Amino acid sequence: MSDKKYVFFLIFVVLFFVFSCEKFEPQAPLEEELLDGPLEGLTTAQSAQFLAGDISFNDEIFTSQTGLGPIFVATSCGSCHAGDGKGTPFTTLTRFGQIDATGNQFLHLGGPQLQNRALPGYTPETIPAGATFSNFTPPAVTGLGFLQHVTDADILALADPFDADGDGISGAPNWIELTDYLIPASNAIIQNGKYIHRFGKKAAAYDLLHQTVLAYNQDMGITSTFEPKDVLTGLTIDPEVTDNTVRNVVAYLNTLKAPIQRNQNDAQVLRGKSLFTQINCTSCHTPELNTGYSSIEALSHTTFFPFTDLLLHDMGAGLDDGYTEGSALTSEWRTPPLWGLGLSPTTQGGQYFLLHDGRANSIEEAIIMHGGEAENSKNQFQNLTPSEKEDLIEFLESL
């Protein structure tokens, strides 16, 4: 074979294998099947900060050499929020020590969070005698920037703390005094020196900076200039994470995209959506909200669909753990956003762990465990025909 023919033969063989292998490569997942990813329309600088925050959130694993512990719950942000999604029973946190609005009475004994792991030579915490507690399964973290930019005025417009309209729904904000390092939003509304908080199971965190700093400190035992106290000794020590890293993570959480609804024009999904409204689930799981001004154009003055009102609601005796945060009652929980619900099993080992502590293993179980203000909607769900229930759950799984 001539050299020229040999070269052509090699090119043919290489191209054959390249195109053959492409046929067997897995297809890239659709954007709507992924929880993670940045907002569209970020500037170059915003994209760079998103990437830096992504690395700190998902790739940085703390060790004793980099400040972990000495008592802790997790070694990284991503270990609790894999793929930016919900956690599992293995990553569920325990909060303890407060039974009413007078505050946490067990801060001197390790409250409000149990650090159930420890470095060699140290002893993990146990729940002190007499302390009530609740388990919190880590939530998905996508779309949080939209929730942060809902104005206080819009949240209050949804509130009805004394059930003035008589519909049995009496949502209220969690009013809490502001931690020193936090800067109120320019449109913040103040009531008796307290501010509306909106993140967390009980809406006890004010904003994403607050949530992030607490997670570093209470989940991983990592100090910062914002929260400089060591979780074991209570002593102020040198920062173990830089302000720049904290702000990068905050920027990452702020600019994660919102979950994308799937099959939204499917006939069964549309029937389920209608039933969701008909049985009054939308009284708490408000489908549509709007953001106010943001310096990030992609977040500013936009409509989004989280299915939450960011308010506290009494969920009845069955979901009353005897523990609370801020001004919430022990039976009150912030309405969790439903967007991304159908993708929960992708980060929960192929199954559901729903409600605040993951006790429900299906959407139907979660609905049936609703009580209090949701009792009427739960009863209406139970009175639906089997096919109507399927339609409603199909809609929820599309979110």
C-alpha positions as CSV (number, residue, x, y, z in Angstrom):
1,M,0.0,0.0,0.0
2,S,1.4,3.4,-1.0
3,D,2.0,6.0,1.7
4,K,-0.8,8.2,0.4
5,K,-3.3,5.3,0.5
6,Y,-2.1,4.4,4.0
7,V,-2.7,7.9,5.3
8,F,-6.2,8.0,3.8
9,F,-6.9,4.5,5.3
10,L,-5.8,5.8,8.8
11,I,-8.0,8.9,8.5
12,F,-11.0,6.7,7.5
13,V,-10.4,4.4,10.5
14,V,-10.1,7.3,12.9
15,L,-13.3,9.0,11.6
16,F,-15.2,5.7,11.7
17,F,-14.4,5.2,15.3
18,V,-15.1,8.9,16.2
19,F,-18.6,8.9,14.6
20,S,-19.3,5.3,15.9
21,C,-18.5,6.3,19.5
22,E,-20.7,9.3,19.3
23,K,-23.7,7.1,18.7
24,F,-23.0,5.3,22.0
25,E,-22.3,8.4,24.1
26,P,-25.1,9.2,26.6
27,Q,-27.3,12.1,25.6
28,A,-26.8,15.3,27.5
29,P,-29.7,15.9,30.0
30,L,-32.2,18.5,29.0
31,E,-31.9,21.8,30.9
32,E,-35.4,21.2,32.4
33,E,-34.1,18.0,34.0
34,L,-31.3,19.7,35.9
35,L,-31.6,21.8,39.0
36,D,-28.1,23.4,38.8
37,G,-26.9,26.0,36.4
38,P,-26.7,29.8,36.2
39,L,-29.3,32.3,35.3
40,E,-29.4,33.4,31.7
41,G,-28.2,37.0,31.1
42,L,-25.4,37.2,33.7
43,T,-22.5,39.6,32.9
44,T,-19.0,38.3,32.5
45,A,-18.2,39.4,36.0
46,Q,-21.3,37.8,37.4
47,S,-20.6,34.6,35.6
48,A,-17.0,34.6,37.0
49,Q,-18.3,35.0,40.5
50,F,-20.9,32.3,39.9
51,L,-18.2,29.9,38.9
52,A,-16.0,30.8,41.9
53,G,-19.0,30.3,44.2
54,D,-19.8,27.0,42.5
55,I,-16.3,25.7,43.2
56,S,-16.5,26.8,46.9
57,F,-20.0,25.4,47.3
58,N,-19.6,22.0,45.5
59,D,-15.9,21.2,45.5
60,E,-14.4,22.5,48.7
61,I,-14.2,19.8,51.3
62,F,-13.0,21.0,54.8
63,T,-10.6,19.1,56.9
64,S,-9.1,19.6,60.3
65,Q,-6.2,21.5,58.6
66,T,-8.6,23.9,56.9
67,G,-10.8,24.6,59.9
68,L,-13.4,21.8,60.0
69,G,-15.1,21.4,63.4
70,P,-13.9,20.3,65.8
71,I,-17.6,19.4,66.1
72,F,-19.7,19.5,62.9
73,V,-22.5,18.1,60.8
74,A,-21.0,18.1,57.3
75,T,-17.6,18.7,55.6
76,S,-18.9,20.7,52.6
77,C,-21.9,22.6,51.3
78,G,-22.4,20.2,48.5
79,S,-22.5,17.1,50.7
80,C,-25.9,18.3,52.0
81,H,-27.2,19.8,48.7
82,A,-25.9,17.4,46.1
83,G,-26.6,18.7,42.6
84,D,-28.2,21.7,44.4
85,G,-31.1,19.5,45.3
86,K,-32.8,18.2,48.4
87,G,-30.9,16.2,51.1
88,T,-31.7,12.8,52.5
89,P,-32.1,11.3,56.0
90,F,-28.3,10.9,56.0
91,T,-27.8,14.7,55.7
92,T,-30.7,15.7,57.9
93,L,-29.9,18.3,60.6
94,T,-31.2,18.5,64.2
95,R,-32.2,21.8,65.7
96,F,-33.1,22.1,69.4
97,G,-33.7,24.3,72.3
98,Q,-36.6,26.8,71.6
99,I,-40.2,26.3,72.4
100,D,-41.6,29.8,72.0
101,A,-40.8,33.4,71.0
102,T,-38.8,34.0,74.2
103,G,-35.7,32.6,72.5
104,N,-33.5,29.6,72.7
105,Q,-32.8,28.5,76.2
106,F,-30.1,26.0,75.3
107,L,-27.5,28.2,73.6
108,H,-25.1,27.5,76.4
109,L,-25.5,23.8,75.8
110,G,-24.8,23.8,72.0
111,G,-28.1,25.1,70.6
112,P,-29.6,25.8,68.2
113,Q,-28.0,23.1,66.1
114,L,-26.7,19.6,67.1
115,Q,-23.2,18.9,65.8
116,N,-23.4,15.1,65.7
117,R,-19.9,14.5,64.3
118,A,-16.5,15.3,65.7
119,L,-12.8,15.2,64.9
120,P,-10.7,12.5,66.6
121,G,-10.2,13.5,70.3
122,Y,-13.5,15.4,70.5
123,T,-17.0,14.2,71.5
124,P,-20.0,14.8,69.3
125,E,-22.9,16.7,70.8
126,T,-26.0,15.1,72.2
127,I,-29.4,16.7,72.7
128,P,-29.5,18.1,76.3
129,A,-32.1,16.8,78.7
130,G,-35.3,18.8,78.5
131,A,-34.7,20.3,75.1
132,T,-37.3,19.9,72.4
133,F,-35.9,19.3,68.9
134,S,-36.8,18.9,65.2
135,N,-35.1,17.4,62.2
136,F,-34.5,19.5,59.1
137,T,-33.8,17.9,55.8
138,P,-31.7,20.2,53.6
139,P,-33.8,21.9,50.9
140,A,-32.9,22.4,47.2
141,V,-31.1,25.7,46.7
142,T,-32.0,26.6,43.2
143,G,-34.0,29.8,42.5
144,L,-33.2,31.4,45.8
145,G,-32.2,34.7,44.3
146,F,-35.8,35.2,43.1
147,L,-37.1,34.5,46.6
148,Q,-34.6,37.0,48.1
149,H,-35.9,39.8,45.8
150,V,-39.6,39.5,46.6
151,T,-40.3,42.7,48.4
152,D,-41.5,42.8,52.0
153,A,-44.6,44.7,50.8
154,D,-45.6,41.8,48.5
155,I,-45.1,39.3,51.3
156,L,-47.3,41.3,53.6
157,A,-49.9,41.6,50.9
158,L,-50.3,37.8,51.1
159,A,-50.3,37.6,54.9
160,D,-53.6,37.3,56.9
161,P,-52.4,36.7,60.4
162,F,-55.9,36.9,62.0
163,D,-57.8,35.2,59.1
164,A,-59.7,38.4,58.4
165,D,-61.3,36.8,55.3
166,G,-62.5,33.7,57.2
167,D,-61.0,31.1,54.8
168,G,-59.1,29.3,57.6
169,I,-55.7,30.4,56.2
170,S,-53.8,32.8,58.4
171,G,-50.3,33.1,57.0
172,A,-47.9,35.4,58.8
173,P,-44.2,36.5,58.4
174,N,-41.5,35.5,60.9
175,W,-40.5,38.8,62.5
176,I,-37.0,38.6,64.0
177,E,-34.5,41.2,65.1
178,L,-31.7,41.6,62.5
179,T,-28.2,40.1,63.2
180,D,-25.5,42.8,63.5
181,Y,-23.7,42.1,60.2
182,L,-26.8,42.1,58.0
183,I,-27.8,45.2,56.0
184,P,-31.6,45.6,55.6
185,A,-32.9,45.7,52.1
186,S,-33.7,49.2,50.9
187,N,-37.4,48.4,50.8
188,A,-37.4,46.5,54.1
189,I,-40.5,47.0,56.4
190,I,-39.8,47.1,60.1
191,Q,-42.2,46.2,62.9
192,N,-41.3,46.8,66.5
193,G,-37.6,46.7,65.6
194,K,-38.0,43.4,63.8
195,Y,-37.6,42.4,60.1
196,I,-39.3,39.8,57.9
197,H,-37.1,36.7,57.5
198,R,-37.8,34.3,54.7
199,F,-35.3,31.4,54.4
200,G,-35.2,28.1,56.2
201,K,-37.9,25.7,57.4
202,K,-39.1,28.3,59.9
203,A,-38.2,31.3,57.9
204,A,-35.5,32.2,60.5
205,A,-32.8,33.4,58.1
206,Y,-33.0,37.0,56.7
207,D,-31.2,36.7,53.5
208,L,-28.7,34.5,51.6
209,L,-25.7,36.0,53.4
210,H,-27.3,35.1,56.8
211,Q,-28.1,31.6,55.6
212,T,-24.7,31.0,54.2
213,V,-22.8,32.3,57.2
214,L,-24.9,30.2,59.6
215,A,-24.3,27.1,57.4
216,Y,-20.6,27.5,57.5
217,N,-20.6,28.0,61.2
218,Q,-23.2,25.6,62.4
219,D,-22.9,22.9,59.8
220,M,-19.2,22.7,59.4
221,G,-17.8,24.6,62.4
222,I,-16.2,27.1,60.1
223,T,-15.7,30.7,61.5
224,S,-15.8,33.9,59.5
225,T,-15.7,37.6,60.2
226,F,-19.5,37.5,60.3
227,E,-19.7,34.5,62.7
228,P,-16.4,34.4,64.5
229,K,-17.3,32.2,67.4
230,D,-16.1,28.6,67.6
231,V,-19.1,26.2,67.9
232,L,-17.4,24.1,70.6
233,T,-16.0,26.7,72.9
234,G,-18.0,29.8,72.1
235,L,-14.7,31.7,71.9
236,T,-13.9,34.2,69.1
237,I,-11.2,32.8,66.8
238,D,-9.6,33.8,63.6
239,P,-11.7,33.4,60.4
240,E,-11.4,30.0,58.8
241,V,-13.1,31.1,55.6
242,T,-12.5,34.5,53.8
243,D,-15.1,37.2,53.2
244,N,-14.5,36.8,49.5
245,T,-15.3,33.1,49.6
246,V,-18.5,33.7,51.6
247,R,-19.6,36.4,49.2
248,N,-18.8,34.2,46.2
249,V,-21.1,31.5,47.6
250,V,-23.8,34.0,48.3
251,A,-23.5,35.2,44.7
252,Y,-23.7,31.6,43.5
253,L,-26.9,30.9,45.4
254,N,-28.3,34.2,44.3
255,T,-27.8,33.5,40.6
256,L,-28.7,29.8,40.4
257,K,-31.5,29.4,37.8
258,A,-35.1,28.7,38.8
259,P,-36.3,25.1,38.3
260,I,-38.1,24.7,34.9
261,Q,-41.5,23.1,34.8
262,R,-41.7,20.0,32.5
263,N,-44.6,18.9,30.3
264,Q,-46.5,22.0,31.3
265,N,-48.9,21.7,28.3
266,D,-49.7,18.0,28.8
267,A,-53.4,17.5,29.2
268,Q,-53.0,15.5,32.5
269,V,-50.7,18.1,33.9
270,L,-53.2,20.8,33.1
271,R,-56.1,18.9,34.7
272,G,-53.9,18.5,37.8
273,K,-53.1,22.2,37.8
274,S,-56.8,23.0,37.8
275,L,-57.5,20.6,40.7
276,F,-54.6,22.1,42.7
277,T,-56.4,25.5,42.5
278,Q,-59.8,24.0,43.0
279,I,-58.9,22.4,46.4
280,N,-57.3,25.6,47.5
281,C,-53.7,24.5,47.7
282,T,-52.8,27.9,46.1
283,S,-53.8,29.7,49.3
284,C,-50.3,28.9,50.7
285,H,-48.5,27.6,47.7
286,T,-48.9,30.8,45.7
287,P,-48.0,30.0,42.1
288,E,-46.7,33.4,41.0
289,L,-44.6,36.0,42.6
290,N,-42.6,39.0,41.4
291,T,-39.2,40.4,42.3
292,G,-38.4,44.0,43.0
293,Y,-35.3,45.8,41.9
294,S,-32.0,43.9,41.8
295,S,-28.6,45.1,40.5
296,I,-28.6,41.7,38.7
297,E,-30.7,42.5,35.6
298,A,-31.8,38.8,35.3
299,L,-33.4,39.0,38.8
300,S,-34.9,42.5,38.6
301,H,-38.6,43.2,38.2
302,T,-39.5,39.7,36.9
303,T,-42.3,37.2,37.4
304,F,-41.5,33.7,38.5
305,F,-43.4,30.6,39.7
306,P,-42.2,29.1,43.0
307,F,-45.5,28.0,44.6
308,T,-44.8,29.6,48.0
309,D,-46.0,32.7,49.9
310,L,-42.9,32.7,52.1
311,L,-45.2,32.9,55.1
312,L,-45.6,30.8,58.2
313,H,-48.7,28.5,58.5
314,D,-50.0,26.4,61.3
315,M,-49.7,22.8,60.0
316,G,-51.5,21.1,62.9
317,A,-50.6,18.8,65.8
318,G,-49.1,16.1,63.5
319,L,-46.3,18.4,62.3
320,D,-45.8,20.1,65.7
321,D,-42.3,19.1,66.9
322,G,-42.3,21.3,69.9
323,Y,-39.4,23.3,68.5
324,T,-39.4,26.7,66.9
325,E,-37.3,29.6,65.7
326,G,-37.9,33.3,65.9
327,S,-41.5,34.3,66.4
328,A,-43.0,31.1,64.8
329,L,-45.2,28.8,66.8
330,T,-43.9,25.2,67.2
331,S,-46.6,24.0,64.7
332,E,-45.9,26.7,62.1
333,W,-43.7,26.2,59.1
334,R,-42.8,28.4,56.2
335,T,-44.5,27.3,53.0
336,P,-41.8,25.4,51.0
337,P,-41.5,26.2,47.3
338,L,-42.8,23.4,45.2
339,W,-40.8,24.2,42.1
340,G,-38.3,21.4,41.4
341,L,-40.4,19.0,43.4
342,G,-40.5,16.4,40.7
343,L,-36.7,16.3,40.4
344,S,-36.3,15.6,44.1
345,P,-35.6,11.9,43.7
346,T,-32.6,12.7,41.5
347,T,-30.8,13.9,44.6
348,Q,-32.6,11.7,47.2
349,G,-31.4,8.3,46.0
350,G,-34.3,7.7,43.6
351,Q,-37.1,8.3,46.1
352,Y,-38.9,11.1,48.0
353,F,-38.1,12.4,51.5
354,L,-40.6,15.3,51.9
355,L,-41.9,17.7,54.5
356,H,-39.5,19.5,56.9
357,D,-37.9,16.3,58.2
358,G,-38.2,13.9,55.2
359,R,-40.9,11.8,56.9
360,A,-43.1,11.5,53.8
361,N,-41.9,9.1,51.1
362,S,-44.3,10.2,48.4
363,I,-46.2,13.3,47.4
364,E,-49.5,11.7,48.4
365,E,-48.1,10.9,51.9
366,A,-46.9,14.5,52.3
367,I,-50.4,15.8,51.4
368,I,-52.1,13.5,53.8
369,M,-49.8,14.6,56.6
370,H,-51.0,18.2,56.2
371,G,-53.1,19.5,59.0
372,G,-54.1,22.8,60.7
373,E,-54.7,25.4,58.1
374,A,-54.3,22.8,55.3
375,E,-56.8,20.4,56.8
376,N,-59.6,21.4,54.4
377,S,-57.4,21.1,51.3
378,K,-56.2,17.7,52.5
379,N,-59.7,16.5,53.0
380,Q,-60.7,17.7,49.5
381,F,-57.7,15.8,48.1
382,Q,-58.8,12.6,49.8
383,N,-62.3,13.0,48.3
384,L,-60.9,13.2,44.8
385,T,-61.3,10.2,42.5
386,P,-58.3,8.0,41.9
387,S,-57.8,9.4,38.4
388,E,-58.1,13.0,39.8
389,K,-55.4,12.2,42.4
390,E,-53.2,10.9,39.6
391,D,-53.7,14.1,37.7
392,L,-52.9,16.3,40.6
393,I,-49.7,14.4,41.5
394,E,-48.7,14.4,37.8
395,F,-48.9,18.2,37.9
396,L,-46.8,18.4,41.1
397,E,-44.2,16.1,39.6
398,S,-44.0,18.4,36.6
399,L,-42.9,21.3,38.8
